[in-house]
Amino acid sequence: MRNSTDLIWSNRRGASTATVVIFLPVVLMMAWFGVEIGLAVRSVTSAKFAADAVALAAAARYRDSGDDVRDDAQAAAAGNRGPNGPIVVTIGNGPGGGGDVEFGQWDDDLRVFTVDPDGGPAVRARVRFAPDHPNGSPGLVLGGFFGTSPMAFERVSIAVYNPPRNTTSLLLNAETSSGIALDNEARLVSKGGVSVRSINANACQILPNASMQLTVLRLPGTIDSQSKLAVDGVVEESEVIPADPMNAIDLPAFVVPTEELPEISHDNIGVIHVDPGVHGFLQASGGTVILDPGLHQFVKGIFIRGTCNLQLDHATIQFANSAVLRVGQSSVMEGTPADGIGDWSGYWFIQRGATVPWRITGSAIVSFESRCYAPDTALQMELNAQARLGTAILGSVEEHGSALLEFTDVIDELTTQAMPGRARLVR
C-alpha cells in the first residue's frame, strides 16, 4: 500500500504533466510568433536599407543624364536582397520619374516632398515586398499550417542632392559694378560654383524668366529674393571670395613691331591660315579663318560676323588692353588652345586691363572647352548667342534675350577640400 507521501508526489506529477500538455501549444505558438516577427523585422530592415540606397544613388546623379540616374538607382536596389533575390524598383522615363522612384522638390521647413514633372534635386524611393510584386513577400515559417496571409509592406526614403561646393568654374573680379545681370530668358549653366567679388548692392541681378543652374553661387554681400528664386543651386551670402590664382603670373611679352601691323580680312567662302605673331586687326564675314599653332597677339582686336568660322588650331589669343572682340550674326569661334607657352598653356584667351567689353550677339557661337583669363573684361551676350567654355576668370557677365553661357570644367587652383557626400537622406 502507498503511503500518503507517495500519493502526494503522484498527484503532483500528474498535475505537472497536465500543465505541460496545456501550455505546450502556447509555448510553441509564442516561439513561432517570435520567429515570424524576427523574419518580418529583417525584411522590413532590408527594404528600408534598399530604399535609402536607391534614394541616395539617384539624388547623387541629379546633374547627370536620366539614363545614368536610372542605372545607378537600379544597381543600388540590386545590391540588396529581398524574398525573391536582388531587389528591383521601377522608374518612369520622364524627368519626374514615376513608379517606385520619383523626382521633385523637398521643403526642409515643412518636411514635405512634392513631385515635379520637370524633375528636381529631391528623390523619393519606394521598395515594396508583396506577393504580387517581383520582389515577392517574406515567407512565414508556419504560415500555411496556421492559415495566415502573406506579408505585404513598403518602405519609403527621401534624399536630396548635395551640391559639391568645393569647386569653382567662373570667378568674376569686378569689385564695385554689377557682377552678373541676366534678363529675358537668358541662362547661365555651370558645372562648378560661380564666385562674384562685387560688393555692389546689385552684384547679382536675375530678372523673371532668366535663370542660373550651378552648384553654388558665392557673394560677399546679399542677393534679392527674386534673383535667389532664379538660382538652381546653393546661394552662399557674406562669403570670402577666393583670390585670382593667376594674378601674380606675368602674361607673355607683348612686343609691338615698329612697322605697320598686318590687318587680316576674309570675306569669301575659302579658307585662310594665319601664322602666329603680333597682328593689328582680324575681321571676317565668311569662309574659314584658321589661327595656326602658337600665340596670336592682337593690338586692335577681332571682329567676325556673317557665317565666318574662326578656328584655333592649338592657338592662343592674347589681346592688348584696348583690343575689341565682336562675334555676331551666325559666326562661330571654336578650337583648341596652344601648348608650350608656360603657365598659359591650355588657355584659349588671355588679357589683362581690358577697357572695352566683349560682345557676342545674334546667333553666334563661341565654343572652347578650355580656360579663359580676362579678369577685367565685361562679357556681354545678346539675342540667341551661345558661349560654351571650360572655365573663366572675367570681370563681369551680362546676358540678354535667350543667350546661353555654359561652363563645363572647374578651376583646379580654386578647388578646396571636398564636402563628404553628394546626397543626404532627409527621411
JODARA-V758820 format. One record per residue. N is the residue number from 1. PSI is psi as a letter, one per 40 degrees, with the letter a starting at -180 (* if undefined). NEAR is the number of other C-alpha atoms within 12 Angstrom. Layout:
n=N psi=PSI near=NEAR
n=N psi=PSI near=NEAR
//
This chain:
n=1 psi=h near=6
n=2 psi=i near=9
n=3 psi=i near=9
n=4 psi=d near=10
n=5 psi=d near=11
n=6 psi=d near=12
n=7 psi=d near=13
n=8 psi=d near=13
n=9 psi=d near=14
n=10 psi=d near=15
n=11 psi=d near=14
n=12 psi=d near=14
n=13 psi=d near=14
n=14 psi=d near=14
n=15 psi=d near=14
n=16 psi=d near=15
n=17 psi=d near=14
n=18 psi=d near=13
n=19 psi=d near=15
n=20 psi=d near=15
n=21 psi=d near=14
n=22 psi=d near=13
n=23 psi=e near=14
n=24 psi=d near=15
n=25 psi=d near=14
n=26 psi=d near=14
n=27 psi=d near=15
n=28 psi=d near=16
n=29 psi=d near=18
n=30 psi=d near=14
n=31 psi=d near=16
n=32 psi=d near=20
n=33 psi=d near=21
n=34 psi=d near=17
n=35 psi=d near=19
n=36 psi=d near=23
n=37 psi=d near=19
n=38 psi=d near=18
n=39 psi=d near=23
n=40 psi=d near=27
n=41 psi=d near=17
n=42 psi=d near=19
n=43 psi=d near=35
n=44 psi=d near=29
n=45 psi=d near=24
n=46 psi=d near=33
n=47 psi=d near=41
n=48 psi=d near=31
n=49 psi=d near=30
n=50 psi=d near=40
n=51 psi=d near=44
n=52 psi=d near=36
n=53 psi=d near=39
n=54 psi=d near=48
n=55 psi=d near=49
n=56 psi=d near=41
n=57 psi=d near=42
n=58 psi=d near=51
n=59 psi=d near=46
n=60 psi=d near=34
n=61 psi=f near=33
n=62 psi=d near=39
n=63 psi=e near=31
n=64 psi=a near=21
n=65 psi=i near=18
n=66 psi=d near=25
n=67 psi=d near=20
n=68 psi=d near=19
n=69 psi=d near=35
n=70 psi=d near=39
n=71 psi=d near=23
n=72 psi=d near=28
n=73 psi=d near=41
n=74 psi=d near=32
n=75 psi=d near=26
n=76 psi=d near=30
n=77 psi=d near=39
n=78 psi=e near=28
n=79 psi=e near=24
n=80 psi=i near=29
n=81 psi=i near=30
n=82 psi=a near=37
n=83 psi=d near=30
n=84 psi=e near=22
n=85 psi=a near=18
n=86 psi=h near=23
n=87 psi=i near=36
n=88 psi=i near=36
n=89 psi=i near=42
n=90 psi=i near=27
n=91 psi=h near=32
n=92 psi=i near=20
n=93 psi=d near=23
n=94 psi=i near=23
n=95 psi=d near=28
n=96 psi=e near=29
n=97 psi=a near=31
n=98 psi=i near=25
n=99 psi=b near=20
n=100 psi=e near=35
n=101 psi=h near=44
n=102 psi=i near=43
n=103 psi=i near=42
n=104 psi=a near=33
n=105 psi=i near=30
n=106 psi=h near=29
n=107 psi=h near=19
n=108 psi=d near=16
n=109 psi=d near=8
n=110 psi=e near=10
n=111 psi=f near=16
n=112 psi=h near=19
n=113 psi=h near=27
n=114 psi=h near=23
n=115 psi=h near=27
n=116 psi=h near=21
n=117 psi=d near=17
n=118 psi=e near=19
n=119 psi=a near=31
n=120 psi=i near=35
n=121 psi=e near=43
n=122 psi=i near=46
n=123 psi=h near=51
n=124 psi=h near=46
n=125 psi=h near=48
n=126 psi=h near=37
n=127 psi=h near=48
n=128 psi=h near=39
n=129 psi=h near=38
n=130 psi=i near=25
n=131 psi=d near=19
n=132 psi=e near=14
n=133 psi=i near=23
n=134 psi=d near=20
n=135 psi=e near=32
n=136 psi=a near=27
n=137 psi=i near=30
n=138 psi=h near=34
n=139 psi=i near=28
n=140 psi=h near=26
n=141 psi=d near=23
n=142 psi=f near=20
n=143 psi=d near=18
n=144 psi=d near=11
n=145 psi=d near=11
n=146 psi=e near=13
n=147 psi=f near=10
n=148 psi=i near=14
n=149 psi=i near=17
n=150 psi=i near=23
n=151 psi=i near=26
n=152 psi=h near=24
n=153 psi=i near=26
n=154 psi=i near=30
n=155 psi=i near=28
n=156 psi=h near=33
n=157 psi=i near=34
n=158 psi=h near=43
n=159 psi=i near=43
n=160 psi=h near=40
n=161 psi=h near=36
n=162 psi=g near=32
n=163 psi=h near=35
n=164 psi=g near=31
n=165 psi=e near=32
n=166 psi=e near=31
n=167 psi=i near=33
n=168 psi=h near=41
n=169 psi=d near=45
n=170 psi=h near=51
n=171 psi=h near=46
n=172 psi=h near=46
n=173 psi=e near=39
n=174 psi=h near=35
n=175 psi=d near=27
n=176 psi=d near=21
n=177 psi=i near=25
n=178 psi=h near=30
n=179 psi=d near=44
n=180 psi=h near=50
n=181 psi=h near=38
n=182 psi=h near=39
n=183 psi=a near=30
n=184 psi=b near=24
n=185 psi=f near=26
n=186 psi=i near=37
n=187 psi=i near=41
n=188 psi=h near=43
n=189 psi=h near=36
n=190 psi=h near=39
n=191 psi=d near=36
n=192 psi=a near=39
n=193 psi=i near=45
n=194 psi=h near=49
n=195 psi=h near=50
n=196 psi=h near=49
n=197 psi=d near=41
n=198 psi=h near=35
n=199 psi=e near=29
n=200 psi=i near=21
n=201 psi=d near=20
n=202 psi=f near=27
n=203 psi=d near=36
n=204 psi=h near=45
n=205 psi=h near=38
n=206 psi=h near=36
n=207 psi=i near=29
n=208 psi=i near=23
n=209 psi=d near=20
n=210 psi=i near=33
n=211 psi=i near=36
n=212 psi=h near=42
n=213 psi=h near=33
n=214 psi=i near=38
n=215 psi=d near=36
n=216 psi=h near=33
n=217 psi=h near=48
n=218 psi=h near=41
n=219 psi=i near=39
n=220 psi=e near=30
n=221 psi=b near=28
n=222 psi=i near=26
n=223 psi=i near=33
n=224 psi=i near=20
n=225 psi=d near=15
n=226 psi=d near=17
n=227 psi=d near=27
n=228 psi=d near=28
n=229 psi=d near=21
n=230 psi=e near=33
n=231 psi=h near=35
n=232 psi=g near=30
n=233 psi=i near=33
n=234 psi=h near=28
n=235 psi=h near=33
n=236 psi=h near=24
n=237 psi=i near=24
n=238 psi=f near=18
n=239 psi=i near=21
n=240 psi=h near=16
n=241 psi=h near=29
n=242 psi=i near=29
n=243 psi=i near=20
n=244 psi=h near=28
n=245 psi=e near=22
n=246 psi=e near=28
n=247 psi=d near=21
n=248 psi=e near=10
n=249 psi=h near=15
n=250 psi=i near=16
n=251 psi=i near=28
n=252 psi=i near=27
n=253 psi=h near=18
n=254 psi=g near=23
n=255 psi=h near=19
n=256 psi=h near=19
n=257 psi=i near=15
n=258 psi=d near=8
n=259 psi=i near=10
n=260 psi=h near=12
n=261 psi=i near=19
n=262 psi=h near=24
n=263 psi=h near=20
n=264 psi=h near=27
n=265 psi=h near=28
n=266 psi=h near=30
n=267 psi=e near=23
n=268 psi=a near=19
n=269 psi=e near=16
n=270 psi=a near=18
n=271 psi=h near=20
n=272 psi=i near=24
n=273 psi=i near=21
n=274 psi=h near=29
n=275 psi=i near=23
n=276 psi=i near=24
n=277 psi=a near=28
n=278 psi=h near=34
n=279 psi=i near=34
n=280 psi=c near=29
n=281 psi=i near=29
n=282 psi=h near=38
n=283 psi=h near=34
n=284 psi=i near=37
n=285 psi=e near=31
n=286 psi=i near=27
n=287 psi=a near=27
n=288 psi=h near=31
n=289 psi=h near=37
n=290 psi=h near=33
n=291 psi=h near=36
n=292 psi=i near=25
n=293 psi=h near=27
n=294 psi=a near=32
n=295 psi=h near=38
n=296 psi=h near=41
n=297 psi=h near=39
n=298 psi=h near=38
n=299 psi=d near=31
n=300 psi=d near=29
n=301 psi=a near=35
n=302 psi=h near=38
n=303 psi=h near=38
n=304 psi=i near=40
n=305 psi=a near=35
n=306 psi=b near=29
n=307 psi=f near=28
n=308 psi=i near=37
n=309 psi=h near=38
n=310 psi=h near=44
n=311 psi=h near=33
n=312 psi=h near=36
n=313 psi=g near=28
n=314 psi=f near=30
n=315 psi=i near=38
n=316 psi=h near=44
n=317 psi=h near=50
n=318 psi=h near=44
n=319 psi=i near=44
n=320 psi=i near=35
n=321 psi=d near=25
n=322 psi=e near=24
n=323 psi=i near=31
n=324 psi=h near=31
n=325 psi=h near=40
n=326 psi=h near=36
n=327 psi=h near=42
n=328 psi=i near=38
n=329 psi=b near=30
n=330 psi=f near=28
n=331 psi=i near=35
n=332 psi=h near=39
n=333 psi=h near=43
n=334 psi=i near=34
n=335 psi=a near=33
n=336 psi=h near=32
n=337 psi=i near=36
n=338 psi=i near=31
n=339 psi=i near=20
n=340 psi=e near=17
n=341 psi=f near=25
n=342 psi=b near=16
n=343 psi=e near=20
n=344 psi=e near=29
n=345 psi=h near=27
n=346 psi=e near=30
n=347 psi=h near=40
n=348 psi=d near=43
n=349 psi=h near=46
n=350 psi=i near=45
n=351 psi=i near=45
n=352 psi=i near=32
n=353 psi=f near=25
n=354 psi=h near=30
n=355 psi=e near=22
n=356 psi=h near=25
n=357 psi=i near=29
n=358 psi=i near=34
n=359 psi=h near=35
n=360 psi=h near=43
n=361 psi=a near=36
n=362 psi=b near=31
n=363 psi=f near=27
n=364 psi=i near=37
n=365 psi=h near=40
n=366 psi=h near=45
n=367 psi=h near=35
n=368 psi=h near=36
n=369 psi=f near=28
n=370 psi=a near=38
n=371 psi=i near=38
n=372 psi=h near=45
n=373 psi=h near=44
n=374 psi=g near=43
n=375 psi=e near=36
n=376 psi=e near=35
n=377 psi=h near=38
n=378 psi=h near=36
n=379 psi=h near=43
n=380 psi=h near=36
n=381 psi=h near=40
n=382 psi=i near=36
n=383 psi=b near=29
n=384 psi=f near=27
n=385 psi=i near=38
n=386 psi=h near=41
n=387 psi=h near=45
n=388 psi=h near=34
n=389 psi=i near=38
n=390 psi=c near=35
n=391 psi=i near=41
n=392 psi=i near=50
n=393 psi=h near=46
n=394 psi=i near=42
n=395 psi=d near=40
n=396 psi=i near=39
n=397 psi=h near=49
n=398 psi=h near=42
n=399 psi=h near=41
n=400 psi=i near=36
n=401 psi=b near=30
n=402 psi=f near=27
n=403 psi=i near=39
n=404 psi=h near=41
n=405 psi=h near=46
n=406 psi=i near=37
n=407 psi=h near=38
n=408 psi=e near=28
n=409 psi=a near=29
n=410 psi=i near=34
n=411 psi=h near=35
n=412 psi=d near=20
n=413 psi=e near=20
n=414 psi=e near=29
n=415 psi=h near=22
n=416 psi=a near=17
n=417 psi=h near=12
n=418 psi=i near=15
n=419 psi=h near=15
n=420 psi=h near=13
n=421 psi=i near=20
n=422 psi=e near=27
n=423 psi=i near=29
n=424 psi=i near=28
n=425 psi=h near=31
n=426 psi=e near=28
n=427 psi=* near=25
//
